[in-house]
Amino acid sequence: MKIFNLSALLIVVIILLNSCTASSVSSEKVQAKVYSNNFTFVAKEFANRLTFSAPAGTGRIAQTNTPTRQDEAIGIQVTHDKLTINLPSSDQETLVNKYSLNTTSENFTVVRKDLKNGNILVNFFLKDNKDINLIKMEVEKNGKIDCSVEGPTQKPLLYTGYLQM
C-alpha cells in the first residue's frame, strides 16, 4: 500500500511538472514574435523614483527614471507599419488612468541585435513624434521585457513587462 501511495504521488508530481513546462514560453516563439514585428509589450512595473545601472557593454539600459503602479491597459503595440504607445509618464497619471504618452507612430525604423546571453535588443527610432524619439527594449528569452522610452523634452522612463503571446 505504501508503494502504491508513493507511485501515485510520483505520477501527480510528473504531471504537474509537465504542465508547468508546457505552459512556459519557448525562446524560439519569443524570437519569432519579436522578429515578426507584430507584438505587444504589456508594461507591468514602473517606478519614477528609482535609478538603475548596469555594467557597460551588456546592452542593458544604463540609467533612467521610471513612473509605481501596475495596470494591464498600458504598453506598446507593434505592428508592421504602426507603433501605438499608451504609457504613463508619472505616478499621478496611473491614479487617474490617463496617460500622457498616448500616441501612434507610422514613421519609424527598427534595429534589432541578438545579445550574447540570448536576449534581443530592439530599438525603435521614431521620426514623426516630437516628444518620443527612441524606444529601447531588451527582450529576454522567457518573454520578459525591459523598456526605455526617451525623448528630447523628458527624462528617460523605464518600464518592465512582458511580451503578450
C-alpha positions as CSV (number, residue, x, y, z in Angstrom):
1,M,0.0,0.0,0.0
2,K,2.9,2.3,0.8
3,I,4.4,1.7,-2.6
4,F,1.1,2.4,-4.3
5,N,0.8,5.8,-2.5
6,L,4.4,6.7,-3.4
7,S,3.7,5.8,-7.1
8,A,0.5,7.8,-7.2
9,L,2.3,10.8,-5.7
10,L,5.2,10.5,-8.2
11,I,2.7,10.4,-11.1
12,V,1.0,13.5,-9.8
13,V,4.3,15.3,-9.5
14,I,5.3,14.4,-13.0
15,I,2.0,15.5,-14.4
16,L,2.3,18.9,-12.6
17,L,5.9,19.4,-13.8
18,N,4.9,18.6,-17.4
19,S,2.0,21.0,-17.3
20,C,4.3,23.8,-16.0
21,T,6.9,23.3,-18.6
22,A,4.3,23.0,-21.4
23,S,2.8,26.4,-20.4
24,S,6.1,28.2,-20.4
25,V,7.0,30.3,-23.5
26,S,9.9,28.9,-25.6
27,S,12.7,31.2,-26.6
28,E,12.0,30.3,-30.3
29,K,8.5,31.6,-30.0
30,V,9.7,34.8,-28.3
31,Q,12.3,35.3,-31.0
32,A,9.8,34.6,-33.9
33,K,7.3,37.1,-32.4
34,V,9.9,39.9,-31.9
35,Y,11.3,39.4,-35.4
36,S,7.8,39.3,-37.0
37,N,7.5,43.0,-36.0
38,N,3.9,42.2,-34.8
39,F,3.8,42.0,-31.0
40,T,2.5,43.8,-27.9
41,F,4.6,44.9,-24.9
42,V,2.5,45.0,-21.7
43,A,4.0,47.2,-19.0
44,K,3.6,45.8,-15.5
45,E,6.0,47.7,-13.3
46,F,7.4,51.1,-13.3
47,A,8.8,53.4,-10.6
48,N,9.6,57.1,-11.1
49,R,11.8,57.4,-8.0
50,L,14.4,54.7,-8.9
51,T,17.7,54.8,-10.7
52,F,19.0,51.7,-12.4
53,S,22.5,51.0,-13.6
54,A,24.1,48.0,-15.4
55,P,27.6,47.1,-16.5
56,A,28.7,48.8,-19.7
57,G,28.5,46.6,-22.8
58,T,25.7,44.4,-21.6
59,G,23.1,46.1,-23.8
60,R,21.0,47.0,-20.8
61,I,19.7,50.5,-20.3
62,A,22.3,52.2,-18.1
63,Q,20.4,54.8,-16.1
64,T,16.9,56.0,-16.1
65,N,13.9,57.3,-14.1
66,T,10.7,55.3,-14.1
67,P,7.0,56.1,-13.3
68,T,4.7,52.7,-9.2
69,R,1.5,51.0,-10.0
70,Q,0.6,48.0,-12.2
71,D,-2.0,48.3,-14.9
72,E,-2.9,45.8,-17.6
73,A,-4.0,48.5,-20.1
74,I,-0.6,50.1,-20.5
75,G,2.0,49.2,-23.0
76,I,3.2,49.4,-26.6
77,Q,1.6,47.6,-29.6
78,V,3.9,47.0,-32.5
79,T,2.5,46.1,-36.0
80,H,4.3,46.0,-39.3
81,D,3.6,49.7,-40.1
82,K,2.4,51.2,-36.8
83,L,3.7,51.7,-33.3
84,T,0.9,52.5,-30.7
85,I,2.2,53.8,-27.4
86,N,0.0,54.1,-24.3
87,L,2.2,54.7,-21.2
88,P,2.1,57.0,-18.1
89,S,5.0,59.3,-17.5
90,S,4.3,59.9,-13.8
91,D,2.8,58.3,-10.8
92,Q,-0.1,60.7,-10.8
93,E,-1.3,59.5,-14.2
94,T,-1.6,56.0,-13.0
95,L,-4.1,57.0,-10.3
96,V,-6.5,58.5,-12.9
97,N,-5.7,56.1,-15.7
98,K,-4.9,59.0,-18.1
99,Y,-1.6,58.5,-19.9
100,S,0.4,61.4,-21.4
101,L,2.4,59.1,-23.6
102,N,-0.5,58.2,-25.8
103,T,0.5,58.4,-29.4
104,T,0.8,56.5,-32.7
105,S,3.9,56.5,-34.9
106,E,3.7,55.4,-38.5
107,N,7.2,56.5,-39.5
108,F,9.8,54.6,-37.5
109,T,12.9,52.5,-38.0
110,V,13.5,49.2,-36.2
111,V,17.0,47.9,-35.3
112,R,17.4,44.5,-33.7
113,K,20.5,42.9,-32.2
114,D,21.0,39.5,-30.7
115,L,22.9,39.7,-27.5
116,K,25.4,37.0,-26.3
117,N,23.1,36.0,-23.4
118,G,20.3,35.1,-25.9
119,N,18.3,38.3,-25.3
120,I,17.2,40.5,-28.2
121,L,17.8,44.3,-28.1
122,V,15.2,46.2,-30.1
123,N,15.4,49.9,-30.8
124,F,12.6,51.9,-32.4
125,F,13.6,55.3,-33.8
126,L,10.5,57.4,-34.2
127,K,10.7,60.0,-36.9
128,D,7.2,61.5,-36.7
129,N,7.0,62.3,-33.0
130,K,8.4,65.4,-31.2
131,D,8.1,64.0,-27.6
132,I,9.5,60.5,-28.1
133,N,12.4,59.7,-30.4
134,L,13.7,56.4,-29.1
135,I,12.2,53.3,-27.5
136,K,14.7,50.6,-26.4
137,M,13.5,47.1,-25.5
138,E,15.6,44.3,-24.2
139,V,13.5,41.1,-24.7
140,E,14.6,38.2,-22.6
141,K,14.4,34.5,-23.7
142,N,11.3,34.0,-21.5
143,G,9.4,37.0,-22.8
144,K,10.2,39.5,-20.1
145,I,10.9,43.0,-21.4
146,D,12.8,45.9,-20.0
147,C,11.8,49.0,-22.0
148,S,13.1,52.6,-22.0
149,V,11.2,55.5,-23.6
150,E,13.3,58.5,-24.4
151,G,12.7,61.9,-25.8
152,P,14.3,65.4,-26.1
153,T,11.8,67.0,-23.7
154,Q,11.6,64.3,-21.0
155,K,13.8,62.2,-18.7
156,P,14.1,58.6,-19.9
157,L,11.3,56.4,-18.4
158,L,11.9,52.7,-17.7
159,Y,9.1,50.1,-17.8
160,T,9.2,46.4,-17.1
161,G,6.7,44.0,-18.5
162,Y,6.2,41.0,-20.8
163,L,5.6,40.0,-24.4
164,Q,2.0,39.2,-24.9
165,M,1.7,35.9,-26.6
